[in-house]
């Protein structure tokens, strides 16, 4: 039988050692995940992809806001 456990925490800090990734939440609770080199490489790819997606979305929002501001200043 397989048991699934989900832990929800609000991110505060993270530390990476030689073979583990350690998260600490706002309450000081810690979560440690044992990692291999391949796990780190996979995580780096995933985090990089997510960060790029966020940057793209923010750039689009900033461009839209700038466009609206330009339209408003031309209307004045």
C-alpha positions in Angstrom: 0.0 0.0 0.0 1.3 3.5 -0.9 0.7 6.4 1.5 0.6 9.9 0.1 1.4 12.8 2.4 0.9 16.4 1.3 2.6 19.2 3.3 1.6 22.8 2.8 3.8 25.6 4.1 4.3 29.3 3.4 7.8 29.8 1.9 10.2 31.8 4.0 13.8 30.6 3.3 15.5 27.8 1.4 19.0 26.3 1.8 20.7 23.7 -0.3 23.5 21.4 0.9 25.4 18.7 -0.8 22.5 16.3 -1.0 19.4 18.0 0.4 17.1 20.9 -0.2 15.8 22.5 3.1 12.8 24.8 3.3 11.8 26.8 6.4 8.3 28.3 6.7 7.2 31.4 8.6 6.7 29.4 11.8 10.2 27.9 11.7 9.0 24.5 10.6 11.5 22.7 8.3 11.1 20.4 5.4 14.1 18.5 4.1 14.2 16.8 0.7 17.1 14.4 -0.1 18.3 15.3 -3.6 20.7 13.7 -6.2 22.6 15.7 -8.8 20.0 14.7 -11.4 17.2 15.9 -9.1 19.0 19.3 -8.8 19.3 19.5 -12.6 15.6 18.7 -13.0 14.6 21.2 -10.4 16.7 23.9 -12.0 15.0 23.3 -15.3 11.6 23.5 -13.7 12.3 26.6 -11.7 13.9 28.3 -14.7 10.9 27.6 -16.8 8.5 29.0 -14.2 10.6 32.1 -13.6 10.7 32.8 -17.4 6.9 32.4 -17.6 6.5 34.9 -14.7 8.9 37.4 -16.3 7.0 37.1 -19.7 3.7 37.7 -18.0 5.0 40.7 -16.1 6.5 42.2 -19.2 3.2 41.9 -21.0 1.3 43.5 -18.1 3.9 46.3 -18.0 3.6 46.9 -21.7 -0.2 47.0 -21.5 -0.1 49.4 -18.6 2.4 51.7 -20.5 0.1 51.5 -23.6 -2.9 52.6 -21.5 -0.9 55.4 -19.9 0.2 56.6 -23.3 -3.4 56.5 -24.6 -4.6 58.5 -21.5 -1.9 61.1 -22.0 -2.8 61.6 -25.6 -6.5 62.0 -24.7 -5.6 64.8 -22.3 
